[in-house]
Amino acid sequence: MEPLTIKTPADALSFIGHTLGFWPRESLVCITLVDNHVGATLRVDLPKPGAEISYAQTIAGYLAHDAKAASVVFALYTSLPAESGHTRPHAATIAALTGALAERGMTIRDGLLVGDDVVSQYDGDPEVGPSQPLTLTQSSQINAEFVYRGSTIAPTNRITLPASTKETQTADAVESCVKSLQSLNVRDAMDRARTLWTEMLDAKSFPTDERIISLIAGLQFPTTERSTASAASCSACGIKWPYTSSVVRVDACPSRREIVNSDTPS
């Protein structure tokens, strides 16, 4: 395989994208150089304000593992704007990294500032120095070579999962199971749910989806809607209170409080 030659910023960004497999966001990417040959490639999220020194020491320590490397090139990816007459975005981070690398006998050969739409030299004036649109990476020689080899650059390193339909399917299954319970009387439906619940607690393995759906349906069974239009009278005052078949309930009687078993009206 013939070696690739990086000649332009677009080439450099294409190399980074294909090496990582995705386009970095709010990141610092460093590449070690050994006799004009690229070495290790490192990408790290940009630091929070106030953590620049410790961040730079950590990055320099990682890069120093490439024992033959003498210099580093970097690309700083950020959405922060670069304004003329102002310090460059994350200038404290780059200054700290320069010192940390110097302590390990390494220098920064070059740097790129990569925005949302353009790339420019990190140390150049954004109003004077040449800025290039990021769209040039699509036509760069390095990008063409990597694409020919079957490589692609994902827009982000985050995995995008397809929308799940399981929640809707489960809700439909529960509704269908509830309808099937309509043929049972209330006591049988509740007994079945209690038995299933006990079995699941005693089991040594996770329950199947079918058993979970059956349990949810059993616990949601509309007992009140299937109650008989009956009444229970309080033995103390003679007032009749409605009760629900197969359900034990507490009625607040004006004369006294008592538990009224609906199967045996007071």
Summary of the structure (lengths in Angstrom):
residues: 266
radius of gyration: 35.2
end to end distance: 93.5
largest distance: 102.6
contacts: 705
relative contact order: 0.11
helix: 38%
strand: 22%
